[in-house]
Amino acid sequence: MDYYRILEISDDADAAEVKRAYRRQAMLFHPDQARRPDSERFRRVQEAYEVLSDPQSRQAYDRRRKASVAVTVSRRSPILEVRSRREAMIREVARQSRSDRGADRVRIQCRFRGPYSI
């Protein structure tokens, strides 16, 4: 969970801005005050405010957040890996089909995207 996104504030928001954002969000989702109460969202807003209002916990949260972003960026996306494996498999099948049958074009049905022409 990104507490800054929950409270709809920037990363460099000061304590007064965090408090204003918390009150605004709390009024929107509070079970007793809101027109359409959402207790789950209200719980998230409270959790975000508890972390971001305390300077020590906010610093710890920012460090963890920065570390997780660095790890996420350094890892290769699983979607890209699946796509590259799928494309490699299609090329291999097409190569084998061409050599076996001598065909100029090979049509491969892929369950993810549909027909491929190679």
PEGI-V131868 format. One line per field, one symbol per residue. ss: DSSP state (H for helix, E for strand, C for the rest). phi: phi as a letter, one per 20 degrees, with the letter a starting at -180 (. if undefined). A space follows every 10 residues. Layout:
ss=???
phi=???
This chain:
ss=CCHHHHHCCC CCCCHHHHHH HHHHHHHHHC CCCCCCCCHH HHHHHHHHHH HHHCHHHHHH HHHHHHHHHH HHHHCCCHHH HHHHHHHHHH HHHHHHHHHH HCCCCCEEEE CCCEEEEC
phi=.dffffelce fdfeffffff ffffffffdf fedffdfcff fffffffffg ffeegfffff ffffffffff ffffeeffff ffffffffff ffffffffff dmffccdded fedofddc
